[in-house]
Amino acid sequence: MKQTRDDIRNIAIIAHVDHGKTTLVDELLKQSGVFRANQEVAERVMDSGDIERERGITILSKNTAVTYKGTKINIVDTPGHADFGGEVERVLKMVNGVILVVDAFEGPMPQTKFVLKKALELDLSVIVCINKIDRPEARPEEVEEEVLELFMDLDANDRQLDSPFVYASAKNGSATTNLTVRNKDMTPLFETILEHIPAPEGDPEAATQVLISTIDYNEYVGRIGVGKVDNGVVRVNQDVVIVNHHDPDVLRKVRISKLYEFDGLNKVEVREAGIGSIVAISGISDISIGDTLCSPDNPVPIPFQKISEPTISMDFIVNDSPLAGQEGKYVTSRHVRDRLMRELNTDVSLRVEETDTTEAYKVSGRGELHLSVLIENMRREGYEFAVSKAEVIYKKSEDGKLLEPMEDVYVDVPDEFTGVVIEKLSIRKAELKGMNPIAGGYTRLEFSMPSRGLIGYRGDFLTDTKGNGIMNTQFAGYAPFKGEIAFRKQGSLIAFEAGEAITYGLFNAQERGTLFIGPGEKVYPGMVVGQSGKTEDIEVNVCKTKHLTNTRSSSADEALRLTPKKIMSLEQCLDFIDTDELLEVTPVNLRIRKKILDSTLRKRASFAKK
């Protein structure tokens, strides 16, 4: 007999990047009394990872819970970036409704459409929260119209079209259901959640069923499965079997050793949990996303959508440069392999494959950002390794044609830069699908283009639009191969001597292009020290010193003026490297190098290729 459980609401907060999801959750936590009155609270408390805090993005979905008027509201904060879309798809299975956060100036963006489409497909109730109404250029009424148009475009049913609108300023901690009435707190949003989000349903008398939607990992207890109790009751020390909707062969008997529920930012140990509760279960070593925990006498898996396939891959290689092992703590092939395998515990969109050699592993993910976050995390943990240029993953059609991943690309740029963006993207095989003026002298361009055309473009895009452009992409499926793309117009400046870079050598080299290094930095033969002004690679000697004669003094050297070196971020380095180059990643430095360090062997290889 199905029953509803009125003392619980399960919601996910979904939105495009930077529309204020995590800040909104902060306010809900503060105003529900999760923190003590005098407790110091970090901004965006849900973004617990270092990289999440620095970049202001959410990478992993997080669970929290607040209590309002005796009702427990379980909240899941989800990522907004397309690269982490796999996270969003899964957590929606745990909830009965969503809060769609939309920026009061920007309006619905590509990722808004993506996450809303997923929510509507699962027939979830939606509350639209138009956020940042305190922005000077906010236009909440127009954005409301745009959101309703988006609902219609996505074939929403009548109930979904009647979704309530709440207007908020998460930063100021206030919300209102009427723009003429300004409120001091988030009460209207809490009330709307209780009124419009349905309470979870299930049969408390039936056999246990818990669908695992996300995985957490803790070094002390191992993998922790997080999911919702759909039917029955789950208890500590209960024997259950694991089954999986997509893999009928899975059938394992396990025991639940620890059970937790969420309260604020903490996990609280409980003895048992009933229908609608979101629980964390530890003690099952190989539990994975999509598994259903059932009573042994009725092992029926809950249907679950397949996790999206990766579209991009790069090789993670043991560092073998002349400077290898000097800066990293973990440098061997076993270290790199163990770390990559550990990442698979929590990141289900990632794939790690062995290659013909034990020195390299092929790592595939959802996009450049997905893989660069992994590289940055490993680097901070003390790993030293090298990575190759990102490449897209091709597929074959049934009739043997080559297929490649395609992206829908949405670009908002000031009007004067539209020409250069269209020109650059056309070279990369993009087709212009639409061009509309938007507020503030900006134009929105819509393209369809191969994923590989985007590799290495973001740096150019920021330069071409003087930092004013916004680019969003969304995976659109596979299509026939669009032909070769010429990526880099300029070659590399390559050092041909080992030692330390010296001002005199750098002064002579800077005439040939843009330098990435300064005086005193270690170099080795085959290391890329800059970008050439010409299309071909040029070898330079940056360790060259001036010979002293009786007419030249050593102090004359000090008058040489060096142009400041170009400082490259991890993303810029990954964008810059060519197919015959590697990026050497250490906790201290990022160095670009040729795969073949020896100059003669490199020339032979390029002749053989031609």
C-alpha positions in Angstrom: 0.0 0.0 0.0 1.6 3.3 -1.2 1.8 6.1 1.4 3.1 9.6 1.3 5.5 10.8 4.0 4.6 14.4 4.8 7.5 15.3 7.1 10.1 15.1 4.2 10.7 17.0 1.0 13.5 16.1 -1.4 14.7 18.8 -3.8 17.6 19.4 -6.1 18.8 22.9 -7.0 19.6 23.1 -10.7 20.9 26.0 -12.8 23.4 27.3 -15.3 26.9 28.1 -14.2 27.2 31.2 -11.9 23.4 31.7 -11.5 23.8 31.4 -7.7 22.8 27.8 -6.7 25.4 27.3 -4.0 24.9 30.8 -2.5 21.1 30.1 -2.3 21.8 26.8 -0.4 24.1 28.8 2.0 21.2 31.1 2.8 18.7 28.2 3.3 21.2 26.6 5.7 21.8 29.8 7.6 18.1 30.7 8.0 17.0 27.3 9.1 19.3 27.5 12.1 22.0 25.0 11.0 24.8 27.2 12.2 25.2 28.7 15.7 24.4 32.4 16.0 28.1 33.3 16.5 29.6 30.7 14.1 31.8 31.9 11.4 30.6 30.5 8.1 32.6 30.4 4.9 31.0 31.8 1.7 29.7 29.0 -0.6 30.1 26.5 2.3 28.8 23.7 0.0 31.8 24.0 -2.3 34.2 22.1 -0.1 37.0 21.3 -2.7 39.9 23.7 -3.0 39.4 24.0 -6.8 35.6 24.5 -6.3 36.3 27.4 -4.0 39.0 29.0 -6.2 37.1 28.8 -9.4 33.7 29.4 -7.9 32.2 26.3 -9.6 30.5 23.2 -8.2 32.1 20.0 -9.4 30.5 17.3 -7.3 26.9 17.3 -6.2 26.5 17.7 -2.4 23.8 16.6 0.0 22.5 18.7 2.9 19.3 18.9 4.9 17.4 21.7 6.7 14.4 21.6 8.9 11.5 24.1 8.4 8.3 24.0 10.5 9.0 20.3 11.5 9.5 19.2 7.9 12.9 17.9 6.9 14.0 19.3 3.5 16.8 17.3 1.8 18.7 19.5 -0.6 21.1 18.4 -3.3 23.3 21.2 -4.8 24.3 20.2 -8.4 27.0 21.4 -10.8 26.2 23.8 -13.6 29.0 23.0 -16.1 28.2 20.7 -19.0 31.3 18.6 -18.3 29.7 17.6 -15.0 26.2 17.0 -16.5 26.4 13.3 -15.6 26.2 14.4 -11.9 23.0 16.3 -12.5 21.2 13.5 -14.4 21.8 11.0 -11.6 20.8 13.1 -8.6 17.4 13.9 -10.1 16.4 10.3 -9.4 16.6 11.0 -5.7 14.2 14.0 -5.6 10.6 14.8 -6.1 11.1 18.4 -7.3 13.6 21.0 -8.3 14.3 24.6 -7.8 15.4 26.0 -11.1 17.6 29.1 -10.4 17.8 31.7 -13.3 19.9 34.9 -13.2 17.6 37.9 -13.4 19.9 39.6 -16.0 21.2 36.7 -18.1 18.0 34.7 -18.3 17.8 31.1 -19.4 21.2 29.8 -20.7 22.2 26.6 -22.5 22.7 24.6 -19.3 19.4 25.9 -17.9 17.8 24.2 -20.9 19.7 21.0 -20.4 19.0 20.6 -16.7 15.3 21.7 -17.0 14.8 19.2 -19.9 16.1 16.4 -17.6 13.8 17.4 -14.8 10.7 17.6 -17.0 11.4 14.2 -18.6 11.4 12.7 -15.0 8.1 14.6 -14.5 9.4 16.5 -11.4 7.7 19.5 -9.9 9.5 22.7 -10.6 9.8 26.0 -8.6 11.4 28.7 -10.7 13.7 31.0 -8.6 14.7 34.2 -10.4 17.8 35.1 -8.5 20.0 38.2 -8.3 17.0 40.7 -8.5 19.3 43.1 -6.6 21.5 43.5 -9.7 21.3 47.0 -11.2 20.6 45.6 -14.7 18.1 42.9 -13.5 15.1 42.4 -15.7 13.0 39.8 -13.7 9.7 40.3 -15.7 11.3 39.7 -19.1 13.3 36.7 -17.7 10.0 35.2 -16.4 8.6 35.4 -20.0 11.8 33.8 -21.3 11.5 30.9 -18.8 7.9 30.3 -19.8 8.9 30.2 -23.4 11.6 27.6 -22.5 9.0 25.5 -20.8 6.9 25.6 -23.9 9.9 24.7 -26.2 10.5 21.7 -24.0 6.8 20.5 -24.2 6.0 20.9 -20.5 2.6 19.7 -19.5 -0.1 22.0 -17.9 1.0 21.2 -14.3 4.6 22.1 -15.1 3.6 25.3 -17.0 1.8 26.4 -13.7 5.1 26.3 -11.8 5.3 29.0 -9.1 7.9 31.8 -9.5 9.9 33.1 -6.6 12.1 36.2 -6.9 15.3 36.2 -4.7 18.5 37.8 -3.9 20.5 34.9 -2.4 23.4 37.2 -1.6 21.1 39.4 0.6 19.3 36.3 1.9 15.8 37.5 0.8 13.0 36.1 -1.4 9.5 37.2 -2.4 6.6 35.9 -4.5 5.6 39.4 -5.5 8.1 41.9 -6.9 6.4 44.9 -5.4 6.8 43.4 -1.9 10.4 43.2 -0.6 11.0 40.6 2.1 13.8 40.3 4.7 14.3 36.6 4.6 13.8 33.3 2.7 10.4 32.4 4.2 8.5 32.7 0.9 10.8 30.2 -0.7 10.5 27.7 2.2 6.7 28.0 2.1 6.7 27.5 -1.7 8.8 24.3 -1.2 6.3 22.8 1.3 3.3 23.8 -0.8 4.4 22.8 -4.3 7.0 20.0 -3.9 5.2 16.6 -3.4 6.1 14.6 -0.4 7.9 11.3 -1.3 5.7 8.2 -1.8 6.5 4.5 -1.2 5.2 1.4 0.4 6.6 1.1 4.0 5.4 -2.5 4.3 7.0 -3.7 1.0 10.5 -5.3 0.6 13.4 -2.9 0.9 14.5 -1.0 -2.2 17.3 1.7 -2.2 18.6 3.2 -5.5 22.2 4.4 -5.2 22.5 7.8 -7.1 25.8 9.1 -6.0 29.0 7.8 -4.5 31.0 9.5 -1.8 34.5 8.4 -0.8 36.3 8.5 2.5 39.8 7.1 3.2 38.7 5.6 6.5 35.5 3.8 5.5 36.0 3.5 1.7 33.0 4.0 -0.7 29.8 5.4 0.7 26.6 5.0 -1.4 24.0 7.8 -1.3 20.4 7.1 -2.4 16.8 7.4 -1.5 14.7 4.7 0.2 12.0 4.0 -2.4 10.2 1.2 -0.5 10.3 -0.6 2.8 12.7 0.2 5.6 16.5 -0.1 5.6 18.3 -1.0 8.9 21.8 -1.4 10.2 23.1 -5.1 10.1 20.3 -5.9 7.5 21.3 -8.5 4.8 20.5 -7.1 1.3 21.4 -8.1 -2.3 22.8 -5.7 -4.9 21.1 -5.8 -8.3 21.5 -3.4 -11.3 19.0 -2.5 -14.0 21.6 -2.3 -16.8 23.6 -5.3 -15.7 21.4 -8.3 -15.0 24.4 -10.5 -14.0 25.0 -8.4 -10.9 23.6 -10.3 -7.8 25.7 -10.0 -4.6 24.7 -10.5 -1.0 26.0 -7.8 1.4 25.3 -6.5 4.9 24.6 -2.8 5.8 27.2 -2.0 8.5 26.5 1.8 8.9 23.6 4.0 8.0 23.6 7.8 8.0 21.1 10.6 7.3 22.0 14.2 6.4 21.5 17.0 8.9 22.9 20.4 7.9 26.4 19.8 6.7 26.9 16.6 8.8 26.1 13.0 8.4 24.2 11.6 11.4 24.3 7.9 12.2 20.9 6.3 12.4 19.6 2.8 13.2 17.0 2.7 10.4 15.4 4.8 7.7 12.0 4.7 6.0 10.5 5.7 2.7 11.6 9.0 1.2 14.7 9.3 3.4 18.0 10.1 1.6 20.6 7.9 3.3 24.3 7.3 3.1 25.4 3.6 3.4 29.0 2.6 4.2 30.7 -0.8 4.5 30.0 -2.1 1.0 33.3 -2.0 -0.8 32.3 -2.2 -4.5 29.0 -0.4 -4.4 28.4 1.7 -7.5 26.0 4.2 -9.0 22.9 2.6 -10.4 22.9 -0.3 -8.0 19.7 -1.1 -6.1 19.9 -2.6 -2.6 16.9 -5.0 -2.2 15.6 -7.5 0.3 17.0 -11.0 -0.6 13.5 -12.4 -1.1 12.5 -9.8 -3.8 15.5 -8.6 -5.8 13.9 -6.1 -8.2 16.3 -3.4 -9.6 14.9 0.2 -10.0 15.3 1.5 -13.6 18.1 4.0 -14.0 19.4 6.0 -17.0 22.8 5.1 -18.4 25.6 7.3 -17.5 26.7 9.5 -20.5 29.7 8.2 -22.3 33.0 10.2 -22.3 33.8 12.3 -25.5 37.4 13.3 -25.0 40.6 11.4 -23.9 44.3 12.1 -23.1 47.2 9.9 -22.1 48.6 10.2 -18.5 52.3 9.2 -18.8 55.1 8.6 -16.3 57.4 11.6 -16.5 60.7 10.7 -18.2 62.1 14.2 -18.8 65.7 15.0 -17.7 64.2 16.8 -14.7 61.9 13.9 -13.7 61.5 13.1 -10.0 63.0 16.3 -8.7 59.8 18.1 -7.7 57.1 15.5 -7.2 56.4 13.1 -4.3 54.6 10.4 -6.3 56.3 9.7 -9.6 56.2 6.0 -10.5 53.8 4.3 -12.8 52.2 2.4 -9.8 51.6 5.7 -8.0 49.8 7.2 -11.1 47.8 4.1 -11.7 46.6 3.8 -8.1 45.6 7.5 -8.0 43.6 7.2 -11.3 41.9 4.0 -10.0 41.0 5.9 -6.8 39.4 8.7 -8.8 37.0 6.1 -10.4 35.5 5.6 -6.9 33.7 8.9 -7.0 33.8 10.0 -10.7 31.5 7.8 -12.8 31.9 9.8 -16.0 35.6 9.0 -16.1 37.2 6.0 -17.8 40.8 4.7 -17.2 42.2 2.1 -19.7 45.6 0.4 -19.7 47.7 0.9 -22.9 50.4 -1.3 -24.6 52.9 0.1 -22.2 52.8 0.2 -18.4 54.1 3.8 -18.4 50.9 5.3 -19.9 47.1 5.2 -19.2 44.4 6.4 -21.4 42.0 8.6 -19.4 38.6 9.7 -20.9 36.1 12.2 -19.6 33.3 14.5 -20.5 35.4 17.5 -21.6 38.6 19.5 -21.1 37.4 21.0 -17.8 36.6 17.6 -16.5 40.1 16.3 -17.1 41.9 19.5 -16.2 40.3 19.5 -12.7 41.6 15.9 -12.2 45.1 17.0 -13.4 45.1 20.0 -11.0 44.0 17.8 -8.1 46.7 15.3 -8.7 49.3 18.0 -9.0 48.3 19.5 -5.7 48.5 16.1 -4.0 52.2 15.8 -5.0 52.0 13.8 -8.2 54.4 14.3 -11.1 53.5 13.0 -14.6 53.0 14.1 -18.2 49.9 14.4 -20.3 49.3 14.3 -24.1 47.1 16.6 -26.1 43.3 16.0 -25.6 41.7 14.0 -28.5 38.1 13.3 -29.2 36.7 9.7 -29.1 35.5 8.6 -32.5 32.9 6.0 -33.2 32.0 3.9 -36.3 28.5 3.9 -37.7 26.8 0.6 -38.8 27.8 1.2 -42.4 31.4 1.8 -41.4 31.5 5.6 -41.5 33.6 7.6 -39.0 31.5 9.5 -36.5 32.7 12.3 -34.2 31.2 14.0 -31.2 29.4 17.3 -31.9 28.7 20.3 -29.6 26.0 23.0 -29.6 28.0 26.2 -28.9 26.3 29.4 -27.6 28.4 32.5 -27.6 27.4 35.9 -26.1 29.8 38.6 -27.3 29.8 42.4 -27.6 28.6 43.3 -31.1 32.1 44.5 -32.4 33.6 41.0 -31.8 31.0 38.9 -33.7 33.0 39.0 -37.0 36.2 37.6 -35.5 34.4 34.9 -33.5 32.4 33.7 -36.6 35.6 33.7 -38.7 37.7 31.7 -36.1 35.0 29.1 -35.5 34.3 28.6 -39.2 37.9 27.6 -39.6 37.2 25.0 -36.9 34.3 23.6 -39.0 31.5 25.4 -37.0 28.2 26.1 -38.7 26.3 29.3 -37.6 22.8 28.3 -36.7 21.4 31.6 -35.3 22.3 35.2 -34.4 20.2 37.3 -32.1 20.8 40.7 -30.4 20.5 40.6 -26.6 20.5 43.3 -24.0 23.5 45.6 -23.4 25.0 45.7 -26.9 25.7 42.0 -27.0 24.8 39.4 -29.7 24.1 35.7 -29.0 25.6 33.4 -31.7 24.6 29.7 -31.9 26.8 27.2 -33.6 27.0 23.5 -34.3 30.5 22.2 -34.4 32.8 19.2 -33.8 34.0 18.8 -30.2 37.6 18.7 -31.5 37.2 22.2 -32.9 36.9 23.5 -29.4 40.1 22.0 -28.2 42.6 24.8 -27.8 40.1 27.5 -28.7 39.2 29.0 -25.3 42.4 30.9 -24.9 42.0 32.5 -28.4 38.4 33.3 -27.6 39.3 35.3 -24.5 42.0 37.2 -26.4 39.7 37.9 -29.4 36.8 39.2 -27.2 39.1 41.0 -24.8 37.7 38.9 -22.0 34.2 40.1 -22.5 32.8 37.0 -24.3 30.9 34.1 -22.6 30.9 30.7 -24.3 28.8 27.7 -23.3 28.8 24.3 -24.9 26.6 21.3 -24.7 27.2 17.8 -26.1 24.8 17.2 -29.0 25.6 13.6 -30.0 27.6 12.0 -32.8 27.7 13.0 -36.5 29.8 12.1 -39.6 33.4 13.3 -39.6 33.6 16.9 -40.8 37.2 16.8 -42.2 40.6 17.9 -41.0 41.1 21.0 -38.9 44.3 23.0 -38.9 44.8 23.9 -35.2 47.9 25.9 -34.5 49.2 28.5 -36.8 52.5 29.0 -35.0 55.4 26.6 -34.1 57.3 26.2 -30.9 60.6 27.7 -29.7 62.7 24.6 -28.5 65.7 24.7 -26.3 68.6 22.6 -27.6 70.9 22.7 -24.6 70.5 21.7 -20.9 71.2 24.2 -18.2 69.8 27.4 -16.8 68.3 30.1 -18.9 70.4 33.2 -19.0 69.4 36.8 -19.8 71.7 37.0 -22.8 70.4 33.8 -24.4 66.8 34.8 -23.7 67.4 38.3 -25.2 68.5 36.7 -28.5 65.6 34.2 -28.4 62.8 36.7 -27.8 63.3 38.1 -31.3 62.0 34.8 -32.6 58.7 34.8 -30.7 57.0 34.9 -27.3 58.9 33.3 -24.3 57.3 31.1 -21.6 60.4 31.2 -19.3 62.5 33.7 -17.5 66.2 33.9 -16.4 67.4 31.2 -13.9 64.8 28.6 -15.0 66.1 25.1 -15.7 65.8 23.9 -19.3 66.7 20.7 -21.2 67.0 19.8 -24.9 63.6 19.3 -26.5 61.8 21.5 -23.9 59.4 24.2 -25.4 60.5 27.6 -24.1 58.1 29.8 -26.1 55.9 30.2 -29.1 57.5 30.9 -32.5 56.5 33.8 -34.6 56.6 31.5 -37.7 54.7 28.4 -38.6 57.6 26.0 -38.1 59.5 25.0 -34.9 62.7 26.9 -34.2 65.6 25.7 -32.0 67.1 28.4 -29.7 69.9 28.4 -27.2 68.6 30.2 -24.1 71.6 29.1 -22.0 74.1 31.0 -24.2 76.4 33.4 -22.4 78.4 36.3 -23.9 82.1 35.7 -24.3 84.1 38.2 -22.4 86.9 40.0 -24.2 89.2 42.8 -23.1 86.9 45.4 -24.8 83.6 44.1 -23.4 82.8 44.1 -19.7 80.5 41.6 -18.0 78.4 44.5 -16.6 77.2 45.5 -20.1 75.0 42.4 -20.0 72.8 44.0 -17.3 71.5 46.6 -19.8 69.6 44.0 -21.8 65.9 44.5 -21.6 63.7 41.3 -21.6 60.1 41.3 -22.5 58.1 39.8 -19.6 57.5 36.1 -20.1 54.0 34.8 -20.9 52.6 33.0 -17.8 50.5 30.0 -18.8 47.7 28.5 -16.7 47.1 24.7 -16.8 44.2 25.2 -19.3 46.3 27.4 -21.5 49.1 24.8 -21.6 46.6 22.0 -22.4 45.2 24.3 -25.2 48.7 25.1 -26.5 50.3 21.7 -26.8 50.4 20.0 -30.2 50.0 16.4 -31.0 53.8 15.8 -31.0 54.2 17.5 -27.6 53.5 16.6 -23.9 52.8 18.7 -20.8 55.0 17.8 -17.9 53.0 18.4 -14.7 54.7 18.7 -11.3 53.6 20.2 -8.0 55.9 23.2 -8.7 56.0 23.7 -12.5 54.2 23.1 -15.8 56.7 22.5 -18.7 55.8 21.9 -22.3 58.1 19.5 -24.1 58.4 17.6 -27.4 57.6 13.8 -27.1 60.9 13.1 -28.8 63.5 15.2 -27.0 66.5 14.4 -29.3 66.6 16.9 -32.2 67.9 14.4 -34.9 65.4 11.7 -34.0 62.6 14.3 -34.0 63.5 15.4 -37.6 63.7 11.8 -38.8 60.2 11.2 -37.3 58.7 14.2 -39.0 60.2 13.2 -42.4 58.9 9.7 -41.9 55.4 11.1 -41.1 55.4 13.3 -44.2 
